[in-house]
Amino acid sequence: MRFPRLELSRILTATAVFMSCAAPTLAGDVIGDITEPDVISSGRLARDVSAFYLGISAGHASGGSDEFGLRVDGGQVSGAGDVKPSGNFAGFRGGWRGTLPARGGRNYVYGLELGYDFGTLDDSTTNQIGGEQVSGRSAISDVLSIRLRNGLTNRSGSVLYFVTVGYVRGDITTSTSVTDVSGTSRFESEDRRGGFSASLGAEHQLNDNWSITGEIEYLQFESKTVELGPTFSTKSTPSYRGLRIGLNYTF
């Protein structure tokens, strides 16, 4: 079937007019449905995956109860009282941490931290035992630590709430003095001892590099029977609780 030339011309003209009117609408619909994908900065991603930091910290510690009992020639233990090492300390630290996205717009932060604290925490006690004055002292110093750190940020990413658990090793000094009618005898022993630590804290980001931290922590060293001279011994189990503040620089 053939269209007359005039009719074919009218049909083509009408089709052209329809297409010219419909084209903006179709284009508008297509453009309206297109959304730009989120683009993650390569620099931000690299920073989140691997970040190293160095820091300084200082704080105050109060000791956990450690009863000082003196045993003479393997006999019965005589208690001299509790020693609770306390004092101020300061230290250096450094570590690495990474970041993973978590629910609710937060980030999960994980990492490893090495630290060294200097300063001496000590305490002593005195008691009368069988007509003799017995004194005991316990001191903790030069503590090295390795800790695992995990936490979650707030929604804005400016504050990190974290917990740590780790292994510590420090110098433990245990000493005693016994005074009777013949004079005073003093004995001392020093050893390097391991233990564990746990803490709970927060870190606030000041800018891209600097942040401040605050945490409460607990350290417990292993229990050990300490020989003090040829006839005396005591069981030493030092521990302390600390409040620490610090400043970190992230690379």
Secondary structure, DSSP 4 states (H G I P E B T S, - for coil): ----HHHHHHHHHHHHHHHHHHHHHHHHHHHHH--PPP---HHHHHHHH-EEEEEEEEEEEEEPPEEEEEEETT--EEEEEEE--BEEEEEEEEEEEEEEE-GGG-EEEEEEEEEEEEEEEEEEEEEEETTEEEEEEEEEEEEEEEEEEEEEE-TTSSEEEEEEEEEEEEEEEEEEEEEETTEEEEEEEEEEEEEEEEEEEEEEE-SSSEEEEEEEEEEEEPPEEEEETTTEEEEE--EEEEEEEEEEEE-
